[in-house]
Amino acid sequence: MKNRKKGRIIRYLLLATGAVVFTLPMIYMISTSLRPNGALYEYPPRFFPKWEALTLENYRYILNQSKFYLNFLNSAVVSLSTVALAAAVSSAMGFVLGKFKSKGSQFLFALIILTMIIPGTTLIVPQFELATKLGLIDKLLGLIPFYTAWVIPFSTFMIKGFVENIPGEIMEAAWIDGADVWTVYAAIALPLCAPAVASVSIFNFLTAWEEYPWANTVINDNSRRTLPIAIAGFFGQHQFTQWGYVFAMSVLTLIPVIVIFILCQRFFVQGLTAGSVKG
């Protein structure tokens, strides 16, 4: 009994320590966004600003910039388009690979797994050449199809595991009643796979919302920039980095991510766990 209690205390201490380690960067980011730009260089340095030194000036400056709303809109269009396209393609592929077993489907699935191993940075040069030939430079369309291609393999892998757990009797009954493949997919498989689709969609949204290297490579037009590029624009501006503006914009950028995760966390957990148990 004592050993069990001691083990529980140790687990809670480890969890508490991990929580502190993971939340400290965010706390520091928020505290820095609430102090003047020059206060970051004060000596001795302070992790938390003085109460009387707190200010919303950094947020006022960002929210008064019309380009912030344009960057926000660009990120929203790119991220939501990526989520929608990836959900449509990966759910269909996951359905086919999960329920129609053949040598061809096994080869295709192995090929999908292989693409997940390739580091994304190694593909920037050929992707840039492809985007140039297709005339996608300085366009949001230079981001959406590439982001979609990045996230489809992982999404298909997750949804396939979920589809395999759908009882075969349900689909067999639909076949007997005369339903075709598209009807079974749209009316039976897709609704049952909603938790898996929702969980991977969160990952896909984060990927498109926070991606910087490829967006910075393709987008040079200020009117087409997404939020990560806009945040990077404050580095070195006016001969020094305006950390107050950087962290204030970073906090505002995190708000949609936090809201989406809170609203979809039930589907997120269910989608991650349901495909892991064979039944």
N, C-alpha and C positions, 0 to 999 in steps of 0.2 A: 504493500500500500504506500509506504514512504517512497519507494523507488519510483512508483507510478506518479506520485505527486511531484517528486523532484524532476522527473522527465517532462511533466507538463509545464512546470515553471521554466525550465530551460527552453522549451519550444516557444513559450510566450515571449521570453526575453530575446530569443533570436528573431522572432517575428517583429517585435517592437524595434529592435536594432535595424532590421532591414527596412521597416517603414520609415524610420528617421533618415536613413541613408538615401532612400529613393525620393523622399519629399523635400530634403534640404535644398537641392538645386532649384526646385520650383518656388520654395519660400524665398530664397535669395533673389530669384528673378522678380518676384512680386514686390519685395521690399525695395529693390533697386529702382523699379519702375515708379515708385512713390517718393523718390527723393530727387532733388535737382541734379543736373548732369555733373556739375562740379563737385558735388558731395561725394562722389565715388572715389575721388582722389584725396580725400581728407586723411590726415594722419593724427592719431592711430586709426586704422580702418575699423569700421563698425559693420557687423553683420546685419543688425537691425537699426534703422535710422531713429533718431530722436523723434518723439511724438510731435513736437512743435515744428520739426523739419519736414513732416509729411506734406506732400503736394500732389495735386492731380494735373499739374501743368503739362507733364509729358503726354498724358492721355488727351488733354485738350488740343495739344499741338497735332497729334496724330489724327484725331477725329475731325479736325478742321481742314485737313488736307484732302482735297477732292480725289487725288490719285489713290488714296488709301481705299476708297470705296470702289474705284475702278479695278485696283489690284484684287480686292476681295471678290468682286464679281467674276473676274477672270479665273480665280482659283475655284470658285463655286461651280462655274460652267465646266471647267476641265474635270474636276473631281466627280461631280454628279454624272457627267457623260461617261466617264471611265467606269463608274460603278454600274450604270445601267447596261452598257455594252458588255462588260465582263460578266454580269449576272446572267444576261441572256445567252451568251456563248458558252460559258462554263457550266451552267445548269443543263443545257442540252447535251454537251459533251459528257458530263458526269452521268447523265441518265443513260446514254448509249453505252458508255464504257462499263457502267455498273450492272446493266441488265442484259446486254447482248454480248455474250462471251464468244470470242473467236480468236484465231491467231492474229488476224488483222487488228482487232481491238487491243490485244495484249501488246502488240508491237507499237501501236499508237500511244498507249499509256506509258510504255517504256521510254518512248521518245519525249513525251511530256515531262517525265521525271528527269530525263537527261538535261532538258533545257533549264531546270531549276538549279542545276549544279553550276552552270556557266555564270561567272561574275558579271554583273551588269556593266561595270566600267570598261570591260574589254570590248563591249559592243558599241561604245559611243561613236567611234570613227566610222564603222560601216553604217550605223544608223544615221549619222550626219550626212553621209554621202547619199543615202536613200532619200532623206528628207529634202536634200538639195535638188535631186533629180525630180522629185514629185512637186517641187515648188511649195514646200511647207515651212520654209524658214520665216520667222517673224509672224507666224500664225498660230492660233490656239490648236488648229488641226495638226500642227507639228508636235503637239504633246499628247492629245487624246488617244490616237491609235497606238502610239508607242507605249504609253502607260497601260492601255488595255492589254497589249501583247505581253507586257511584263507580268501582270497579275493573273492572267488566265491559267497558266500551269498550276499554281498553288490552289486557286479556286476550284479548278476541275478535280484536283487530287482530294480536296476536302469534301466536295459534294459527292464524288464517286463513292467514298466510304459511307456516306449517309444513305445514298440510294441503295447500296447493297443490303442495308438493314430493313428496307421496306419489304414486308411479306409478299412473296411471289403470288400468293393466292389472290391478292387484290387485283393485280394486273391481269392475271389469267382470267378472272371473272369478266374484266373489261374486254379482253380479246374474244371470249366466247360470245359476249353480247354484240360483237361486230365493230368494236371501236378500232380505229386505226392508230398508228404510232403517235401522230401528233395529238390526237385526243387523249390517249393515255398519258402522254407527257404533260400536256397543259392542264388536264382536269384531275389527274391523280398524282403523278410524280411531283410536279412543281409545287402544289400546295403542301404536300407532305415534307418537301425539302425546304420549306420557308425558313426554318431556324438555321439550317446550314448556309443558305444563300445570304441571310441577314448577317451571320457571323463573318463570312468572308468579305461581305460588302464593307464592313467596318474596317478590316485590314486594307481593302482596296482604296477606300476613301482616304485613310491615313497616308497611304503610299503616294497618291496623286496630290494630296493637300500639302504634304511636307517636302516633296521632291525638289531638289535644288540643282544638282550638276547638269542634268539633261536640259532642264528649263533654261538655265543660264547659258547653255551652249546654243540653243535654238532661237531663243527670244532676245532680240536687241532693241526692239521698239518699246518705248516706255509705256505706250497705251496697251500693250499686250502682256506686260509683266505680271507674274503671279506674286503672291505674298512673300514666299521665301526670297525671291530676287529683290523685292522691295525692302525687306529687312536688311539684306546684305548691303543695300545702297547706303545705309547709314555708317558703315565701317569706313573710317578714314575721311569722312566728310568734314569739311572745314578744318582740316589738318589734325583732327583727333576724332576718335570714335565716340559718338553721342550715345552712351550706354543707356541713358534714361529713355531715349526714344526707341532704341533697339528692344529693350525689355518691355516697354509699354506696348509696342506693336506685337511682340511675341505673345504677351498675355492675351491681347485681343484676338490673335490668331488661334489661340488654344481654346477659346470659348466654344466655337462650333463643334470641335472635336469632343470636348467634355460633355456637351449637351447630347450629342449623338450617342456617345457611349452610355450615358445614363438612361436614355430612352430605349436603347437596344440591348442593354446588358443581359436581360433575360434570354433573348435569342442568342446572344454571343456565347454564354455559358452552355446553353442547351445544344447549340450547333457544334461546339468543340467536343462535348462529351458523348453525344449520341452516336457519332460515327466511330467511336473508339471501342465499342463493345459489340461483338458479333452475337446475333441472336436469331 
